[in-house]
Amino acid sequence: MDFSKQKHFLETFGYLVAPGLLKEDMPWIEKAFEAALQERGAAHDRTKRTGYVAFVDQSERLCTLLDHPGVEALLSGLLGENFNYIMSDGNCFVGDTHWHIDGAQWGGLSFFLKVGVYLDPVTRDTGCLRTIPGAHRVDYAPGWNNVQARDSLFDPDGPNPAMERWGIDQRDMPSVAMESQPGDVVMFRLNMLHAAFGGSDRRRMFSLVCCPHCETEEEVRLLETCITKYRLHPSYELPRDVMRKTASPRRMRHLQQVLEIETRLLAQAPQEARAL
Ligand SMILES: O=C(O)CCC(=O)C(=O)O
């Protein structure tokens, strides 16, 4: 299938929804999701987010999402045939998630794609992801600093900055609602401002972070930063091997570069790498 239009849309606006891509698979995905939560000993008390990194990586069944023909074809179309899988998380969210950027402190985030699946129907006012189209194009609009915009939108201890600045509530920020049904896949560049409002107290979602195969020195540096911040964090250590140990040669194509870089970083400076 030709994904060039979707790729263009993603490049232009920074997000994309693939409706129904995993619809047939939701029964086993839901089972595997709940099993993985249990394995982690999750005791979600519905007052605050429960979240785990390396979530997909710990479950042999969930790891097969990378082998899913529809997922692989879509990600190959968007990121290139040898795209990299980097990391995953699994969550039960509670209520609102304020505007933020994932990993805002490091640059080049438009290189990375978050691929998310909500296990429950979510709409504009019941906790679907919202995002501001084009907010990833820091290169395009001089003066547009999406990290600054994030900071202007969320100050956990202060008054509501959106109200102070524009006289509106956070949930009234101009944005697109990426409404989704179970089986839809929602994607956005990591440096997109995103938020969710009005969600339930057990809003289940997991995500994979991927990027193109790195060719230039700059791309390799970006991937090194991402690996150092996430994969080399001690919380990622335990379960990540399931992904590699159960990988077919085809899946390995999406793991190889990340594993090579990770091995090199650990060999170079294991303590420093893990301390980050
Ligand atoms: O669903 C939510 O509440 C927010 C999800 C989110 O911020 C994320 O996955 O990065």
The ligand as an ORCA input file, in Angstrom:
! r2SCAN-3c Opt
* xyz 0 1
  O      -3.849     10.172     27.326
  C      -3.298     11.004     28.021
  O      -3.792     11.419     29.052
  C      -1.985     11.606     27.628
  C      -1.100     10.714     26.849
  C       0.253     11.297     26.723
  O       0.518     12.406     27.109
  C       1.291     10.536     26.106
  O       1.098      9.342     25.814
  O       2.386     11.091     25.886
*
